[in-house]
Amino acid sequence: MTRTDESRTDPFFTELLRIVESEIHEHNCILSKVWYMPLFSDDRKCRRENLDQIIQHMYTETEGKKDGLIIIGKCNPEALRKLNQKYRSVVSVNRNSTNYEVDEVLCDGKKIAGMAVEHLISLGHRNIGYVGSCRNEERYNGYLETLKKHNLDLVPEYVVETDQTEREGFEAMKKLLRAQECPTGIYCANDITAVGMLKYLRRCRNLYFIPSIIASDDIEDAQFTKPMLTTVALPKQEMGRFALYLLLDRMKGGHNGVVRMELEGKLLIRNSCSHVSESFWSDYCI
């Protein structure tokens, strides 16, 4: 688990891990260890740390039970290369491609972001913001490409780089609303951050307008926000199932070349986005 630690969880990855665990048990395999290593998704920290030592420590912790490794989440290229050298069989489940370093099940973050921003544009929004990770992040690249495709300006003040947590979403919404000009539509890179943004909007009763918010993941909580969160759903069940399929097939010698399996996201239109001409929603609570 490269995007979360045990004290700060992202429900998307927690749900995905639960699916992977279920698939492992279904195939009569043993999950010997779960590591929470957010270090591996931080390029700057990876440059400072001794990756060889960290990976060797992981390797010795499993006492010989190390036939395969599933990496859930974005992983620094150098860390991924070293993990692939250490473990006999590796598969990545991700929104950012590994560029054929290892087998991977991918739901392309660039396409996910494009789908979300296109929806905002279809509702008449032209001033569109982004909240989430920016550095080496395909969702941010998808946001930028979609703006360019429609000849829309990138306004730096509309971009808030954050850790992807509910608390960070709360603070990001506060920052955007305090600015001289706020985007009318916002693509939030993941659902749990968007939940924090909606919670902040709940406190604001005297706004002259409410921005439309769209995210991606479709975590369970996204169905219980009010208004319900419009999002791009990732096929978590299939991602977990195919990840284990690829891993077991490689372990059995079924394939040798690197395999990329790409799955599509699906736009779920709910109530947190409206046409730009609509100035407010009647109810904001979670």
C-alpha positions as CSV (number, residue, x, y, z in Angstrom):
1,M,0.0,0.0,0.0
2,T,1.9,3.0,-1.3
3,R,-0.6,5.8,-0.9
4,T,-1.7,5.4,2.7
5,D,-0.4,4.7,6.2
6,E,-2.2,2.9,9.0
7,S,-3.3,6.1,10.6
8,R,-4.3,8.1,7.5
9,T,-6.2,5.9,5.2
10,D,-7.8,6.6,1.8
11,P,-11.1,4.6,1.5
12,F,-10.4,3.9,-2.1
13,F,-7.3,1.9,-1.4
14,T,-8.8,0.4,1.7
15,E,-11.7,-0.9,-0.4
16,L,-9.3,-2.1,-3.1
17,L,-7.2,-4.0,-0.5
18,R,-10.3,-5.7,0.9
19,I,-11.2,-6.9,-2.7
20,V,-7.6,-8.2,-3.2
21,E,-7.7,-10.0,0.2
22,S,-11.0,-11.6,-0.8
23,E,-9.6,-12.8,-4.1
24,I,-6.4,-14.2,-2.4
25,H,-8.5,-16.3,0.0
26,E,-10.8,-17.3,-2.9
27,H,-7.8,-18.8,-4.7
28,N,-6.6,-20.6,-1.5
29,C,-3.5,-18.4,-1.3
30,I,-2.0,-16.9,1.8
31,L,-1.6,-13.1,2.4
32,S,1.5,-13.2,4.5
33,K,2.0,-9.4,5.0
34,V,0.5,-6.0,4.3
35,W,2.9,-3.0,4.3
36,Y,1.8,0.6,4.5
37,M,4.6,2.4,2.7
38,P,3.6,6.0,1.6
39,L,7.3,6.6,1.2
40,F,7.2,4.7,-2.1
41,S,4.8,7.2,-3.7
42,D,6.9,10.2,-2.7
43,D,9.7,10.8,-5.2
44,R,11.6,13.3,-3.1
45,K,11.6,11.1,0.0
46,C,12.7,8.1,-2.1
47,R,15.8,10.1,-3.2
48,R,16.7,10.7,0.4
49,E,16.1,7.2,1.8
50,N,18.1,4.0,1.5
51,L,15.7,2.1,-0.6
52,D,17.8,-1.0,-0.7
53,Q,17.8,-1.3,3.1
54,I,14.1,-0.6,3.3
55,I,13.2,-3.3,0.7
56,Q,15.6,-5.8,2.2
57,H,13.9,-5.3,5.6
58,M,10.5,-5.9,4.0
59,Y,11.9,-9.0,2.2
60,T,13.2,-10.6,5.4
61,E,10.0,-9.9,7.4
62,T,8.0,-12.5,5.5
63,E,10.2,-15.5,6.5
64,G,10.4,-17.2,3.2
65,K,6.7,-16.5,2.2
66,K,7.4,-14.2,-0.7
67,D,6.3,-15.8,-3.9
68,G,4.6,-12.7,-5.2
69,L,4.1,-9.0,-4.4
70,I,1.0,-6.8,-5.2
71,I,1.7,-3.1,-5.2
72,I,-1.4,-1.0,-4.7
73,G,-1.0,2.6,-5.7
74,K,1.6,4.9,-7.3
75,C,5.2,3.8,-6.9
76,N,8.4,5.7,-7.4
77,P,10.2,4.3,-10.5
78,E,13.5,3.5,-8.7
79,A,11.7,1.9,-5.8
80,L,9.6,-0.1,-8.3
81,R,12.7,-1.3,-10.1
82,K,14.3,-2.5,-6.9
83,L,11.2,-4.2,-5.7
84,N,10.9,-6.0,-9.1
85,Q,14.5,-7.2,-8.8
86,K,13.9,-8.5,-5.3
87,Y,10.6,-10.2,-5.7
88,R,10.1,-13.0,-8.2
89,S,6.6,-11.9,-9.4
90,V,5.2,-8.4,-9.1
91,V,2.0,-6.8,-10.2
92,S,0.9,-3.2,-9.8
93,V,-2.7,-1.9,-9.4
94,N,-2.6,1.8,-10.2
95,R,-3.9,4.9,-11.9
96,N,-0.4,5.9,-13.0
97,S,1.3,3.5,-15.5
98,T,4.6,1.8,-14.5
99,N,5.7,2.1,-18.2
100,Y,6.0,-1.7,-18.5
101,E,8.3,-2.1,-15.6
102,V,6.0,-4.8,-14.1
103,D,2.7,-6.4,-14.9
104,E,-0.1,-3.9,-14.1
105,V,-3.8,-3.5,-13.9
106,L,-4.4,0.2,-14.8
107,C,-7.3,2.5,-14.8
108,D,-5.6,5.4,-16.6
109,G,-5.7,8.6,-14.4
110,K,-5.3,10.8,-17.4
111,K,-8.5,9.4,-19.0
112,I,-10.3,9.6,-15.6
113,A,-9.5,13.3,-15.3
114,G,-10.4,14.0,-18.9
115,M,-13.8,12.4,-18.4
116,A,-14.4,14.5,-15.2
117,V,-13.3,17.8,-16.7
118,E,-15.3,17.1,-19.9
119,H,-18.4,16.7,-17.8
120,L,-17.8,20.1,-16.2
121,I,-17.3,21.7,-19.6
122,S,-20.6,20.1,-20.9
123,L,-22.3,22.0,-18.0
124,G,-21.0,25.3,-19.3
125,H,-18.1,25.7,-16.9
126,R,-15.0,27.5,-18.2
127,N,-13.2,28.4,-15.0
128,I,-12.2,25.0,-13.8
129,G,-10.0,24.2,-10.8
130,Y,-8.0,21.2,-9.7
131,V,-7.4,19.8,-6.2
132,G,-5.0,17.0,-5.6
133,S,-1.5,15.7,-6.2
134,C,0.3,17.4,-9.1
135,R,3.9,16.0,-9.2
136,N,4.2,13.2,-11.7
137,E,0.4,12.6,-11.5
138,E,-1.6,11.5,-14.5
139,R,-4.8,12.9,-13.2
140,Y,-3.3,16.4,-13.1
141,N,-1.9,15.9,-16.6
142,G,-5.3,14.8,-17.8
143,Y,-6.8,18.0,-16.3
144,L,-4.2,20.1,-18.1
145,E,-4.7,18.4,-21.4
146,T,-8.5,18.7,-21.3
147,L,-8.3,22.4,-20.6
148,K,-5.9,22.8,-23.6
149,K,-8.1,20.8,-25.8
150,H,-11.0,23.2,-25.2
151,N,-8.8,26.3,-25.4
152,L,-9.4,27.1,-21.7
153,D,-6.8,29.0,-19.6
154,L,-4.9,27.4,-16.8
155,V,-5.3,29.7,-13.8
156,P,-2.6,28.9,-11.3
157,E,-4.8,30.2,-8.4
158,Y,-7.4,27.5,-9.3
159,V,-4.9,24.7,-8.7
160,V,-4.5,23.5,-5.1
161,E,-1.8,20.8,-4.5
162,T,-2.7,18.7,-1.5
163,D,-2.3,15.4,0.2
164,Q,-5.4,13.4,-0.7
165,T,-7.3,13.3,2.6
166,E,-10.6,14.6,3.9
167,R,-8.9,17.2,6.0
168,E,-6.8,18.5,3.1
169,G,-10.0,18.8,1.0
170,F,-11.6,20.9,3.8
171,E,-8.6,23.3,3.8
172,A,-8.4,23.4,0.0
173,M,-12.1,24.5,-0.3
174,K,-11.5,27.2,2.3
175,K,-8.5,28.5,0.4
176,L,-10.3,28.6,-2.9
177,L,-13.3,30.4,-1.5
178,R,-11.1,33.0,0.2
179,A,-9.4,33.9,-3.1
180,Q,-10.5,36.9,-5.1
181,E,-11.9,34.7,-7.7
182,C,-13.1,31.1,-7.3
183,P,-13.5,28.5,-10.1
184,T,-17.2,27.6,-10.9
185,G,-16.2,24.0,-11.4
186,I,-13.6,21.9,-9.6
187,Y,-12.1,18.5,-10.4
188,C,-11.0,16.8,-7.2
189,A,-8.5,14.0,-7.8
190,N,-10.1,11.6,-5.4
191,D,-13.4,11.2,-3.6
192,I,-12.3,11.5,0.0
193,T,-10.8,14.9,-0.6
194,A,-14.0,16.0,-2.3
195,V,-15.9,14.8,0.8
196,G,-13.8,17.3,2.9
197,M,-14.6,20.1,0.3
198,L,-18.3,19.4,0.6
199,K,-18.1,19.5,4.4
200,Y,-16.6,22.9,4.3
201,L,-19.3,24.1,1.9
202,R,-21.9,22.9,4.4
203,R,-20.6,25.6,6.8
204,C,-20.9,28.4,4.3
205,R,-24.4,29.6,4.2
206,N,-23.9,33.1,2.7
207,L,-22.1,32.3,-0.6
208,Y,-23.2,34.0,-3.7
209,F,-22.6,30.8,-5.6
210,I,-21.6,27.2,-4.9
211,P,-19.0,25.6,-7.2
212,S,-19.7,22.3,-8.9
213,I,-17.5,19.5,-7.6
214,I,-16.6,16.3,-9.4
215,A,-14.1,13.7,-8.2
216,S,-13.0,10.1,-9.1
217,D,-12.9,6.7,-7.4
218,D,-16.6,6.1,-6.2
219,I,-15.8,5.2,-2.6
220,E,-18.7,4.0,-0.5
221,D,-19.0,7.4,1.2
222,A,-19.6,9.2,-2.1
223,Q,-23.1,7.7,-2.2
224,F,-24.0,9.3,1.2
225,T,-22.9,12.9,0.8
226,K,-25.7,15.4,0.3
227,P,-25.7,16.4,-2.4
228,M,-24.5,13.1,-3.7
229,L,-21.0,13.3,-5.2
230,T,-20.6,13.2,-9.0
231,T,-17.6,11.0,-9.7
232,V,-15.8,8.8,-12.1
233,A,-16.1,5.2,-10.8
234,L,-13.1,3.0,-11.0
235,P,-13.8,-0.8,-11.4
236,K,-12.3,-1.8,-8.1
237,Q,-13.7,-5.4,-8.2
238,E,-12.2,-6.1,-11.6
239,M,-8.9,-4.3,-10.7
240,G,-8.4,-6.6,-7.7
241,R,-9.5,-9.7,-9.5
242,F,-7.3,-9.2,-12.6
243,A,-4.3,-8.2,-10.4
244,L,-4.3,-11.6,-8.7
245,Y,-5.0,-13.4,-12.0
246,L,-1.9,-11.8,-13.5
247,L,0.2,-12.5,-10.4
248,L,-0.8,-16.2,-10.2
249,D,-0.3,-16.7,-13.9
250,R,3.2,-15.3,-13.8
251,M,4.0,-17.4,-10.7
252,K,2.9,-20.5,-12.6
253,G,5.0,-19.6,-15.7
254,G,1.9,-18.8,-17.8
255,H,3.5,-15.7,-19.2
256,N,7.0,-14.1,-19.2
257,G,6.5,-10.7,-21.0
258,V,5.2,-7.7,-19.1
259,V,1.4,-7.4,-19.4
260,R,-0.7,-4.3,-19.1
261,M,-4.4,-4.7,-18.5
262,E,-6.3,-1.4,-18.8
263,L,-9.8,-1.0,-17.5
264,E,-12.2,2.0,-18.1
265,G,-13.7,4.3,-15.6
266,K,-17.4,5.2,-15.7
267,L,-19.0,8.6,-15.1
268,L,-21.6,8.6,-12.4
269,I,-23.7,11.7,-12.6
270,R,-25.2,12.7,-9.3
271,N,-26.0,16.0,-7.7
272,S,-22.8,17.8,-6.8
273,C,-22.5,19.3,-10.3
274,S,-24.9,21.7,-11.9
275,H,-25.0,23.9,-15.0
276,V,-22.9,27.1,-14.6
277,S,-26.0,29.2,-14.8
278,E,-27.4,27.7,-11.6
279,S,-26.2,29.7,-8.7
280,F,-26.9,27.5,-5.7
281,W,-28.2,24.2,-4.4
282,S,-30.8,24.1,-1.7
283,D,-29.1,21.7,0.8
284,Y,-25.5,21.0,1.8
285,C,-25.0,18.5,4.5
286,I,-23.2,15.2,5.1
